[in-house]
Amino acid sequence: MPQDIKAIANQFIRTLEHRKSADELLQFYHPDIKHIEFPNTVTKNRKVSTLSDLKEASEKGKKLLQKEEYEVLNSWSFENTVIIEAIWTGTLAVQMGNIPVGGQMKAYFAQFYEFKDGKIFKQRNYDCFEPF
């Protein structure tokens, strides 16, 4: 029976929200993960990350945020790909722009997850942040 990649992607999102460390996310990633983040307010240029890059970014992110939440609006799956449309809200642990500690950032995400062997092999993020 084929794996339910849509359920795995949703479990990944929930783990992002509640993780205590980056290690909790490693179970979802294929060792050869390629994560591509397209330019946005936070990331000025297209950025390609490997597994070790993602682990480091997750640890940094946990220091910047008190918590983060994903409201999944829609999700679709086709062959080996899951597409998620979500609203992300991050409660800040540090000031960012004009948002104080404890204030919230908001972004609208479209994320494409390609799976291989039941793991996220390729991820593309299109993130649109509200001004801050």
N, C-alpha and C positions, 0 to 999 in steps of 0.2 A: 504494500500500500504506500503511495507517495506521501511524503511529509506535507503537513499543512503549513506552507510557508507564510500564509497570511497570519496564522496564529503565532508563529515564531516571531514575525515582525512586531506584532502587538505585544508579545511578551517582552521583546527587546525594549520597546518604548516604555513599558511599565518598569522595567529594570533601570532604565535611565533615570526615571523619576525618583526611585527609592534607593539607588545604590549608595553604599557606604564607601566603596572604593572602585577604582577602574577595573580591578580584577574580576568583578562580577559581570562585566561586559564581555570579557574574553571568550566565554563559552559560546557567544553568538557569532563571533568572527571567524572566518576562514583564515588560516595562517597567511595567505597571500592577499588579504583584503586590500582593496584600493578604494579609498574614500576621496571623493572629489567634492569640494565646496566651491560653488561659483561666487563671483564677486557680490558683495553686499556691504552694508554699513560697517560691519565688524571686520570682515575679511575683504580687503581692498582688491586683491588679485586672486585669480583662480588658484586654489590650493589642493595639492594631491598629497594624501597622507597614507602611511603604511600602518601596520598593527602597532608598532612601537610608538609612532607619532600619535595615534589615537589614544593609547594608554596615557601618554604624557599630557595630552590636551584634556583628557577626562579629569586627571588629578588637578590640573590648573583650574579647570572649570568649577570643581567642587570647592575651591578656595574663594572663588568669586561669587558663588551663589549660596544662599541659605537653603533654597529649595528651587525645584523646577517642576513644572507641570505641562503635560501635553493633552490638549483636547483634540482627539482624533475626530475630524469632521467626516472624512470619507477614506475608504481604502479599497483598492482593487488589486486583483492578482491575475496574471497571465503568464502561462508557462513557468519560467523560473524567476519571475519578477513580481514584486509587490510595490505598489505606489500608495503612499500615505499623504493625505492632506491634513495638516494639523495647525492648531494655534498653540504656540509655546509661550509660557509665562515664566519668567525667572525672577525670583525675589533675591535682591542683591545683598551680599555680605560686605561689599565695598561700594563706594560711590563710583558711578560711571556716568560721565557727561553731567547732565543736570538731574540725574536720578540719585537720591540719597541712599545710604545704607537702609535696608528694609523696604525700599521702594521696588517697583516692579518694571521690568522690561517686557516687551511683548514682540513676538515675531510670528509671521505666517509662513509655514514651511510646506514645501512639496518635496518629498523624499522618495527616491527610487532605490529599492533594495534588490539586487540580483543575487540569487542563491546558487551555491554549488555544494553538494554533499551535505545539505541541510544547514549550511552556514552562510552568513552574509559575505559574499565574495567581492561585490562591487556596490558602492553606495554613492549616489549623487544627491547633493542637497542644493535646493534653490530656496534661500532664506531671505525673507523680506522683513526687516526690523522697523518698528515704529520709531520715529525720531527720538533721540535722547540727548 
